[in-house]
C-alpha cells in the first residue's frame, strides 16, 4: 500500500526514529507513513555507527531509508548531540515533535528548552524506566521528562514506575514495541507446519539423520553483555545420561570466536549462523526449535520468538532487560529462571523440554500476545492514538484557558 498522500488537514508530526533506522524499524515506519490521521516526517540515524563494526545493526531497506531524513550526530562517551533537532523545534513547522527520550542526549535537553520558549509541543519516546531508580539518575530523568509534554513508553512497568515517582498518569502513554508486521507473522501459518510451539518429533519433522534431540535457539548480538556462557554452563550441568539439546545461535559480535570455542570445548553442538535478517529464513530456524533462550538482558528477541510461536526461557530480573520481557509470563508464554544462575536455567530447560504439551500451549499464548501488542500495526496504532490523544487534550486545555480570560472593554 503506498504512503498516504500529503494533506494539510492532518496534524503534522516531526518524528525522530530511535534508536536508528534499522531493519526492524522498517515495518513500523511503513505503517506510520500510511497513516490517514497524522502526517509523519521521519528523521533518524541510519546506522549505529558508534558501535564496533561486528556489533552494528543492519539498516532498513532502501525504500524505507528514502522516506527518512538522515540525522548526523556527534558523541563524547555517553553524551550525544543530534544535529538539527533544536532548529526543527524552533521552526514551528509541526504540530508535535516526537524526540528520542535519551537523558544523555544533550540536544534533546536543548530542544525541550527551545520548545518551552517557542510554545511547541514535544513528546519523548523510548524505554522510559526499565528498572527502579534512585538518587541523582532518578532526579535527572524526572527533570528531563518534566520538560516534555508527554511520554511514549514501551511497557506497562515504565508507566507504573513513572506514576510512582510522581509523574501524572495522563502524561504517560504505553505504546509497546515491534519488530515484524502482522502479515509477516501470518506467513508463519502458511509456510511452516508448526506455529504453536509443538515439538519437532510430534509433528513428524524429524532430522534426516534420525537425530530427534530437542533444539534451542538463541538470537541476539554476541557481546560481553549477553553472557551466552551461562547457557554452556547450564547444559554442562545436565546429568550424564540426559540428552543434550542442539543449539542454534543467530547473531554476531566480537564474542563470537570465543563462544564458538567455548561450546566446542564443552562438547556441545552449536550452529553459529551469524546475523540473520531474512524473515523467511528466521521462520524456518524457529520452526526447527523447541524453545528460545534469552541470556542476559532480553528485548526484541522475546517478541521475535513468541511471534513465531516458540516459547521463551528468560532471566527473571536482569537489569538490562527491555520492556519486551513483560511478554514472558512464567508458565503462560514461557519460563523464567533466576538471573545469572546456570543451575536454575538447567532445571527450567529440563522441565520445559520434557513437557511438549505445555510448550504448545505457551507458544500459542505467546503468539496471541504478540498479535495483540507487538506487531508493527499494533505499534503504529498505539503511537497514533497516543499522539492524537495528547493533541486533543492540549486543545481542550487551550480552549479552557481562552474561555477563562476576562473580557476586554
Buried (B, 14 or more C-beta within 10 A) or exposed (E): EEEBEEEEEBBBBBBBBBEBBBBBBBBBBBBBBBBEEBBBBBBBBBBEEEBEEBBBBBBBEEEBBEBBBEBEBEBEEEEBBBEBBBEBBBEEEBBBBBBBBBBEBBBBBBBBEBBBEBEBBBBBBBBBBBEEBEEEEBEEBBEBBEBBBBBBBBBEBBBBBBBEBEBEEEBBBBBBBBBBBBEBBBBBEEEBEBBBBBBBBEEEBEEEEEEEBBBBBBBBBBBEEBBBBBBBBBBEBBEEEEEBBBBBBBBBBBBBEEBBEBBEEBEBBBBBBEBBBEBEEBBBBBBBBBBBBBBBBBBBBBBBBBBBBBBBBBBBEBEBBBBBBBBBBBEBBBBBBBBBBBEBBBBBBBEBBEEBEBBBBBBBBBBEBBBEBBBBBBBBBBBBEBBBEBBEBBEEEEEEEEEEEEEEE
